[in-house]
Amino acid sequence: MKVALITTSNAANYGAVLQAYALKMAIINMGHSCDIIDYRPETLGNGRRLVFRSFNIKLVFHSLKNVMNFSLVKVFRKKLLVFDEFRNKYLLSGKKTYKTYEDMISDFPEYDVYICGSDQIWNTHLTYSKVFFLRFEIIRPQAVFVAYAPSFPQVESDSDKMILRKNTKHFDYLSARESESAELLSKITGRDVKHVIDPVFLLSKEDWQKFCIANTSVLSQEPYILIYFIGDNATGVKAAEILRKKFKLKMIEIRLSNKSNFDVDFVAETPTPQEVVSLINSAAYICTNSFHGTAFSIILEKKFLTIGNPKRNSRMTSLLETAGMKDRFITEDNLGDIEIILPKLENNPPTKGVDALIDFSKDYLSKAIGGSKNAY
């Protein structure tokens, strides 16, 4: 089958590009061809903006502050180069770029199957677009439309529920990345929405280790603790210091900005996506508040702690619960118990829940691509 994949491939974000790569490779490994459609909506920053398009005085001031920070601009330019090189090498097929739904309709790419996902493509307040909802059913009525693991926050307003209901009627196969999202979407649509796993789990530990870079300057020859945080995280700083004091190891930080709250031994500044996976794979211990940092720690069977975020806890706790590792979730409330938790890191529990969900997700994807319309 000829498969088109539409996701947030233009994002300057490790999780976004690695899940896109994983889903593309999983589809190819099933014996199909797969092209990622180069969709770059101007309304979605995807971590690629220093200047915000707004007349809000706070955002205007923030934009001016950013462009006057020369060290930040330097790091930002390097970040964009890193992600552009990865996208061009691993994700895109060198075909046309689309910026709007109208662009795509006027020169529509024809495939047998259209898949959207994963990441927060159905966050109606962040990424709403007819393209992410695959609204091509009139143009390609014979094609199969598949949602693979889209993620979205809790939907409370009637208007948001109406958006989801209206834009998912034509899907032949519906799924969501979080179990809570699948249940919610089932209630909204009245359909059987499957809970599937994030695409990075569709590739094996061995697949990702082959993807790693053995010889790169960001890796240490000595055992190290890897710190990977998105944004400021005071609890994470405390947890990382406890790890360093306990194990007396070097500390390496993955950093995408020009500032940090850590006193680390080495900074991996804007590493490539391959280098990020390599850093996780080679680490003795990992401390992260990133969903995909947690995901790769599970896949690569690492010793890790996941630090809670004020706004992004549900998807990480759902993943850790499925993996049988919920005790590795650290917040300010249980930080005092970390000495009790650390010995448990030495023995990873069997990930039966994750393995079962991976098998189910692969089966769902395989049947969706090779199946008929409205068959699941």
C-alpha positions as CSV (number, residue, x, y, z in Angstrom):
1,M,0.0,0.0,0.0
2,K,1.0,3.6,-0.6
3,V,0.8,5.4,2.8
4,A,0.8,9.1,3.5
5,L,1.7,10.2,7.0
6,I,0.8,13.6,8.4
7,T,2.3,14.6,11.7
8,T,4.3,17.4,13.3
9,S,7.4,16.6,11.3
10,N,8.4,20.3,11.1
11,A,8.8,20.7,14.9
12,A,12.1,21.5,16.4
13,N,11.4,19.0,19.1
14,Y,13.0,15.7,19.8
15,G,9.9,13.8,20.7
16,A,8.0,15.1,17.6
17,V,10.6,14.1,15.0
18,L,11.5,10.8,16.7
19,Q,7.9,9.6,16.8
20,A,7.5,10.6,13.2
21,Y,10.6,8.6,12.2
22,A,9.4,5.6,14.3
23,L,6.0,5.5,12.7
24,K,7.4,5.9,9.2
25,M,9.9,3.0,9.8
26,A,7.2,0.8,11.4
27,I,5.0,1.2,8.3
28,I,7.9,0.5,6.0
29,N,8.9,-2.6,8.1
30,M,5.3,-3.9,7.5
31,G,6.1,-3.9,3.7
32,H,4.4,-0.7,2.7
33,S,5.7,2.5,1.2
34,C,5.4,5.6,3.3
35,D,5.9,9.3,2.7
36,I,5.6,12.0,5.3
37,I,3.7,14.9,3.9
38,D,5.7,18.1,4.4
39,Y,3.0,20.1,6.1
40,R,4.2,23.3,7.8
41,P,1.2,25.4,9.0
42,E,2.3,29.0,9.7
43,T,0.0,29.1,12.7
44,L,2.1,26.5,14.5
45,G,5.4,27.5,15.9
46,N,6.6,24.0,16.8
47,G,9.6,25.4,18.7
48,R,10.8,27.3,15.7
49,R,10.1,30.9,16.7
50,L,11.9,33.4,18.8
51,V,9.5,36.2,17.7
52,F,5.8,35.7,18.5
53,R,3.2,37.0,16.0
54,S,1.0,38.9,18.5
55,F,0.1,42.4,19.5
56,N,0.0,41.3,23.2
57,I,2.4,43.6,24.9
58,K,3.9,40.8,27.0
59,L,4.7,38.7,24.0
60,V,6.0,41.7,22.1
61,F,8.4,42.4,25.0
62,H,9.4,38.8,25.2
63,S,10.1,38.7,21.5
64,L,12.4,41.8,21.7
65,K,14.2,40.3,24.7
66,N,14.8,37.1,22.7
67,V,16.3,38.7,19.6
68,M,18.5,40.9,21.7
69,N,19.9,37.9,23.5
70,F,22.8,37.0,21.1
71,S,23.8,33.8,22.9
72,L,20.2,32.6,22.7
73,V,19.9,33.5,19.0
74,K,23.1,31.5,18.4
75,V,21.8,28.4,20.1
76,F,18.4,28.8,18.4
77,R,20.0,28.9,15.0
78,K,22.0,25.8,15.7
79,K,18.8,24.0,16.9
80,L,17.0,24.8,13.7
81,L,19.9,23.5,11.6
82,V,20.1,20.3,13.6
83,F,16.4,19.5,13.2
84,D,16.3,20.6,9.5
85,E,19.1,18.2,8.7
86,F,17.4,15.3,10.5
87,R,14.1,16.0,8.9
88,N,15.6,16.2,5.4
89,K,17.6,13.0,5.9
90,Y,15.2,10.8,7.7
91,L,11.7,12.1,7.4
92,L,10.9,13.8,4.1
93,S,11.0,12.5,0.5
94,G,11.8,15.7,-1.2
95,K,8.3,16.4,-2.4
96,K,6.1,19.5,-2.2
97,T,5.7,21.6,1.0
98,Y,2.2,22.6,2.1
99,K,1.4,25.5,4.4
100,T,-2.4,25.4,4.3
101,Y,-5.3,23.1,3.8
102,E,-6.1,25.0,0.6
103,D,-2.6,24.4,-0.7
104,M,-3.0,20.6,-0.2
105,I,-6.5,20.5,-1.8
106,S,-5.2,22.4,-4.9
107,D,-2.4,19.9,-5.5
108,F,-3.6,16.9,-3.6
109,P,-1.1,14.0,-3.0
110,E,-2.9,10.7,-3.8
111,Y,-2.3,7.6,-1.6
112,D,-4.2,4.5,-0.7
113,V,-4.0,5.2,3.1
114,Y,-3.8,8.5,5.0
115,I,-2.5,8.3,8.6
116,C,-2.4,11.2,11.1
117,G,-0.5,11.0,14.3
118,S,1.1,10.9,16.7
119,D,1.8,13.9,19.0
120,Q,-0.7,16.6,20.0
121,I,-2.2,17.1,16.5
122,W,-5.7,17.2,17.9
123,N,-5.1,19.8,20.6
124,T,-7.8,22.1,19.4
125,H,-6.2,25.1,21.1
126,L,-2.7,24.5,19.7
127,T,-2.8,22.7,16.4
128,Y,-6.3,22.8,15.0
129,S,-6.2,22.1,11.3
130,K,-8.3,20.2,8.8
131,V,-5.1,18.7,7.5
132,F,-4.4,17.0,10.9
133,F,-7.9,15.7,10.8
134,L,-7.4,14.3,7.3
135,R,-10.4,16.1,5.9
136,F,-9.9,14.7,2.4
137,E,-12.8,12.3,2.3
138,I,-14.6,14.1,-0.5
139,I,-11.5,14.2,-2.7
140,R,-10.4,10.6,-2.0
141,P,-13.6,8.8,-0.9
142,Q,-12.1,5.4,-1.7
143,A,-9.0,6.0,0.5
144,V,-8.6,4.6,4.1
145,F,-8.3,7.2,6.8
146,V,-6.4,6.2,10.0
147,A,-5.7,8.0,13.3
148,Y,-2.6,6.5,15.0
149,A,-2.1,7.7,18.6
150,P,-3.1,11.4,18.3
151,S,-2.8,13.1,21.7
152,F,-5.0,15.9,23.0
153,P,-5.7,17.4,26.4
154,Q,-8.8,16.9,28.4
155,V,-11.8,18.3,26.5
156,E,-14.4,20.1,28.6
157,S,-16.1,22.7,26.5
158,D,-19.0,21.8,24.2
159,S,-17.4,23.6,21.3
160,D,-14.2,21.5,21.6
161,K,-16.3,18.3,21.8
162,M,-18.2,19.4,18.6
163,I,-14.9,19.9,16.8
164,L,-13.7,16.4,17.6
165,R,-17.0,14.8,16.8
166,K,-17.4,16.6,13.5
167,N,-13.9,16.0,12.3
168,T,-13.6,12.3,13.1
169,K,-16.8,11.0,11.5
170,H,-15.0,10.0,8.3
171,F,-12.2,8.0,10.0
172,D,-12.1,4.3,9.2
173,Y,-9.8,3.6,12.2
174,L,-9.7,5.7,15.3
175,S,-7.2,5.5,18.2
176,A,-5.6,7.7,20.8
177,R,-2.2,7.7,22.6
178,E,-3.6,7.9,26.2
179,S,-6.2,5.6,27.6
180,E,-8.1,8.6,29.0
181,S,-8.1,10.2,25.6
182,A,-9.4,7.0,24.0
183,E,-12.2,6.8,26.5
184,L,-13.1,10.5,26.1
185,L,-13.2,10.3,22.3
186,S,-15.3,7.1,22.5
187,K,-17.9,9.1,24.6
188,I,-17.8,12.1,22.3
189,T,-18.1,10.1,19.0
190,G,-20.0,7.0,20.1
191,R,-17.4,4.9,18.5
192,D,-14.9,2.2,19.6
193,V,-11.7,4.2,19.9
194,K,-8.6,2.1,20.5
195,H,-5.8,2.9,23.0
196,V,-2.5,2.5,21.2
197,I,1.1,3.2,22.2
198,D,3.4,6.1,21.2
199,P,5.1,5.3,17.8
200,V,8.6,5.2,19.3
201,F,7.6,1.8,21.0
202,L,6.9,0.3,17.5
203,L,10.6,0.0,17.0
204,S,12.6,-2.4,19.2
205,K,15.4,-1.8,21.6
206,E,17.7,-3.3,19.0
207,D,16.3,-1.0,16.2
208,W,17.0,2.1,18.4
209,Q,20.5,0.9,19.3
210,K,21.3,0.6,15.6
211,F,20.0,4.2,15.2
212,C,22.5,5.4,17.9
213,I,25.8,7.0,17.1
214,A,28.8,5.1,18.6
215,N,31.4,7.8,18.1
216,T,30.2,11.3,19.0
217,S,31.7,14.0,21.1
218,V,28.6,14.3,23.3
219,L,29.2,10.8,24.8
220,S,31.4,10.2,27.9
221,Q,33.7,7.2,28.2
222,E,32.9,7.2,31.9
223,P,29.5,6.3,33.6
224,Y,27.3,9.3,33.8
225,I,23.9,10.6,35.0
226,L,21.9,12.1,32.1
227,I,19.7,15.2,32.8
228,Y,17.0,15.9,30.2
229,F,14.5,18.5,31.3
230,I,12.0,20.6,29.2
231,G,11.8,24.0,30.9
232,D,12.7,24.8,34.5
233,N,12.0,22.2,37.1
234,A,13.0,22.8,40.7
235,T,12.1,19.3,41.8
236,G,14.2,17.9,39.0
237,V,17.2,19.9,40.1
238,K,16.9,18.5,43.7
239,A,16.4,14.9,42.4
240,A,19.4,15.2,40.1
241,E,21.6,16.4,43.0
242,I,20.5,13.4,45.1
243,L,21.5,11.1,42.3
244,R,24.9,12.7,41.9
245,K,25.6,12.6,45.7
246,K,24.4,9.0,45.9
247,F,26.3,7.5,43.0
248,K,29.2,10.0,42.6
249,L,29.0,10.1,38.8
250,K,29.5,12.7,36.2
251,M,26.5,14.6,35.1
252,I,25.6,15.4,31.5
253,E,22.8,17.7,30.5
254,I,20.9,17.8,27.2
255,R,20.3,21.5,26.7
256,L,18.2,23.3,24.1
257,S,18.6,26.8,25.4
258,N,21.5,29.0,26.6
259,K,20.6,28.8,30.3
260,S,20.4,26.1,33.0
261,N,19.8,25.6,36.7
262,F,22.4,22.9,36.9
263,D,26.1,22.7,37.7
264,V,26.9,19.8,35.4
265,D,30.2,18.3,34.1
266,F,29.3,18.5,30.5
267,V,26.6,20.1,28.4
268,A,25.3,18.5,25.2
269,E,24.1,21.7,23.6
270,T,21.4,21.1,20.9
271,P,22.5,17.5,20.1
272,T,21.0,15.8,17.1
273,P,18.1,13.4,17.6
274,Q,20.4,10.5,17.1
275,E,22.8,11.8,19.7
276,V,19.9,12.2,22.2
277,V,18.9,8.6,21.8
278,S,22.6,7.7,22.1
279,L,23.0,9.7,25.3
280,I,20.0,7.9,26.8
281,N,21.3,4.5,25.7
282,S,24.7,5.0,27.2
283,A,23.7,6.6,30.5
284,A,24.1,4.9,33.8
285,Y,21.1,6.8,35.3
286,I,18.6,9.2,33.7
287,C,16.6,12.0,35.3
288,T,13.9,13.6,33.0
289,N,10.6,15.3,32.9
290,S,10.1,14.6,29.2
291,F,7.5,12.1,28.0
292,H,9.8,10.8,25.2
293,G,12.8,10.8,27.6
294,T,10.8,8.5,29.8
295,A,9.7,6.4,26.8
296,F,13.2,5.8,25.5
297,S,14.4,5.0,29.1
298,I,11.8,2.2,29.1
299,I,12.6,1.0,25.6
300,L,16.3,0.9,26.3
301,E,15.9,-0.6,29.7
302,K,17.6,2.2,31.7
303,K,17.6,3.2,35.3
304,F,15.6,6.4,35.4
305,L,13.5,8.8,37.4
306,T,10.6,10.7,35.8
307,I,10.0,14.2,37.3
308,G,6.4,15.5,37.4
309,N,5.3,18.5,35.4
310,P,2.5,20.8,36.6
311,K,0.7,20.5,33.3
312,R,1.8,17.3,31.6
313,N,1.5,14.5,34.2
314,S,-1.3,12.4,32.9
315,R,0.4,11.1,29.8
316,M,3.6,10.2,31.7
317,T,1.8,8.6,34.7
318,S,-0.3,6.6,32.2
319,L,2.8,5.3,30.5
320,L,4.6,4.5,33.7
321,E,1.5,2.7,35.0
322,T,1.3,0.6,31.9
323,A,5.0,-0.2,32.3
324,G,4.6,-1.1,36.0
325,M,7.0,1.7,37.0
326,K,4.8,4.2,38.6
327,D,7.0,4.3,41.6
328,R,9.7,6.1,39.5
329,F,7.5,9.2,39.2
330,I,8.9,11.9,41.4
331,T,7.1,15.0,42.6
332,E,7.8,17.5,45.3
333,D,5.5,15.5,47.5
334,N,7.5,12.2,47.4
335,L,11.0,13.7,46.8
336,G,11.8,12.9,50.5
337,D,11.2,9.2,49.7
338,I,13.8,9.1,46.9
339,E,16.3,7.1,48.9
340,I,13.7,4.4,49.2
341,I,12.9,4.5,45.5
342,L,16.5,4.4,44.2
343,P,17.3,0.7,45.1
344,K,14.3,-0.2,42.9
345,L,16.0,1.2,39.9
346,E,18.6,-1.6,39.9
347,N,16.1,-4.1,38.7
348,N,13.7,-3.2,35.9
349,P,10.4,-5.0,36.3
350,P,9.0,-7.1,33.4
351,T,7.2,-4.7,31.1
352,K,4.3,-7.1,30.3
353,G,1.8,-4.2,30.0
354,V,3.9,-2.3,27.6
355,D,4.7,-5.4,25.5
356,A,1.0,-6.3,25.3
357,L,0.2,-2.8,24.2
358,I,2.9,-2.8,21.6
359,D,1.6,-6.0,20.1
360,F,-2.0,-4.7,20.1
361,S,-0.8,-1.4,18.5
362,K,1.1,-3.1,15.7
363,D,-1.9,-5.3,15.0
364,Y,-4.1,-2.2,14.9
365,L,-1.8,-0.4,12.5
366,S,-1.3,-3.5,10.3
367,K,-5.0,-4.1,10.0
368,A,-5.8,-0.4,9.4
369,I,-3.3,-0.2,6.5
370,G,-4.2,-3.5,4.9
371,G,-7.9,-3.4,5.7
372,S,-11.0,-2.1,4.2
373,K,-13.0,1.0,5.0
374,N,-14.9,1.0,8.4
375,A,-13.5,-2.5,9.2
376,Y,-12.1,-2.2,12.7
